[in-house]
């Protein structure tokens, strides 16, 4: 995979907000989404090459900082930084498959297990990658005392994300956002 690590180039972005390959006909059928394991491989390999992304990392006290590193027809890659206390809240990925790896620092992931498992809490130290299918809902947070940096890949590229509140009866959908908010 070749990454375009420059800031988003409006001339190279399609109306959907996702770059298409040069020479690809607009009538060409969309490729099948990449598997969670293929996405895990992408983020792991990129994490092993910090010279390609570390210079872009920024820290923001207001909220998590993020930048899209690459976009293609079938997947995209994001770089995110987290200060202590920052979190995503429970969210889905709009039907996309995904994977992320903690490149620096440590995070915590919350998800709902089956009826017998309840709330699952996973510590995710640097070097750990998680991959998930299109129906996955989770909350990722920095509960550590220092910053963290993660790399994320989604396939197909994100088109929406719904947010949820965790209540006694389970998750309740509260809002949805699209690429115009990213």
N, C-alpha and C positions, 0 to 999 in steps of 0.2 A: 504494500500500500504506500502510495506517495502522498505526503502531507503538504498542503499549502499552508505554511505557518504565518503568512502575512495576514493582517487584519482583513476582514471581509471586503471583497472587491465588488461594488455594486454592478459593474459591467459583467462580472462572471457569475452573477446570481440570477437564477430563473425567477419567474413570478411567484413560485411557491416558496422562495427563500432558500432554495437548495441548488447548489451548483450542479450542472450536468456535464458529462464528459464531452470534450471537444469532438465534434464530428458525429455525435449521437443524434439520430433523427428524432424529432419530437413525436413522431408517430410510433416509435419503437415501443414495444411492450415493456412494462416495468419488470425489472428482475425480481426474483424471489428474495425475500428478506434473508439476511445472514442469520445463522444460528447463534444462540447465546454463547456457545463454545467458541465460535469464530470471532465473536465480539470480544470475548475474554482474551483471546490470543492477541487481538489488536491492541487492547489497552495495556496488557502485560509487556508486549514488545516495545511499545512507545514509552512506558515507564522506565525501561532499561536504557533509554536514550535521552536523558534529561537535557542534553545540549540542544535538543530540538524544540524544547518548550519552556525550560526553567526561566529564561530571560523575559518571558511574557507574564509570569505570575505577578499579580498585584494583590494586596490585602486591603479590605475595606471594613471599617468599623460599623458601617450602616447595615450591610447585608453581605451574603456570600458574593464573591466576585467570580465571574465566569466569562469565558471566551470560546467561541467555536474555532477549533483548529483546522478542521477539514470537513468538507461536505461533498457528497457524491450522490448518484442516483439511488444507491442501495443502503448507504449508511452515513453517519456523521460522527465526529469526535469532538468532545468538549473538554476544556481544562477548567477546573473549579478550585478556588481557595476558600478555606474555612478558618475563621478565628474562633476561639473558645466561645461556646454558647450559641453559635449559629447552627441553624437546622433548616431542613426542607419542609417539615411537616409531612403528614401522610399524603402521598400523591401516587398517581399512576403515570404511565408513559404513552397514553393515547393509543394503545394497541401495538406499540413498538416493542421489539425485544431489546434487551440492553445488557451492559456489563460495565463495571467500574472497578478501578483499582486504587488503593491508597498508595500514592507515590512517596509522600512525606507525611509524618505525623501519625495520627490514629483517630478513627471515627467509631461511632456506634450506629448500628442499624436496628430499627424496630420493625417487625412485621407480624402479621397474624398467622398463627399456625392453624391447624384444624381445630374442631370443637374440643378436643381433649388437650390441646397444647396451649391455647390462649395466646398471650403476647409473647413473642420471641425477641430476645435482645442479644445481639451479636457484637462483640468487640472486633473491630477490623483494624489490625495494625498495618504499618507500612509493609508492602510486599504482598498483601492479601488482595485477591480479586474475587468479585461476586458477579454472577451472571444470572439472568432471569428471563422468563417468557413474557408474552404480550399482556397477560392479565395481572402482573405483579404490582402490588401496592406496598410501599414502605415509607419510613421516615428515616432520614440519615441526619446525624448530628455530631457536632464536635463537643464532646464532654471532657476532653483532655485539657491540659493547662497551656498547651501551645498550639500554633497554627497547624493546619493540614492542607495538603494539595492532593487532588484526585484527578484521574483521567476517566472519561465516560465515553462509551460508544453506543449508538442506537441504530436499529435497522427495522423497518425503514426509518429515515430521518424523522425526528419528532414533528408531529403536526398539531398536537394538543397535549395538555396535561390537566387532569382533574385533581382537585384537592379535597381532602376528607378530614372530618373530625372523628376522633375515636371516642365513642360513647359506650355506655353500659351494654347496649344492644349490638355493638359492632361499629363499623365504619359508616359514616353518613357523608355523602357527597355534598360539598359546600360551594364549590366554584370550579370554573374551567378557564384556562388561558391558552392562547395560541402564540405562534411565532412573533406576532407584533408586540408581545410583552417581553420578549427575550432580547 
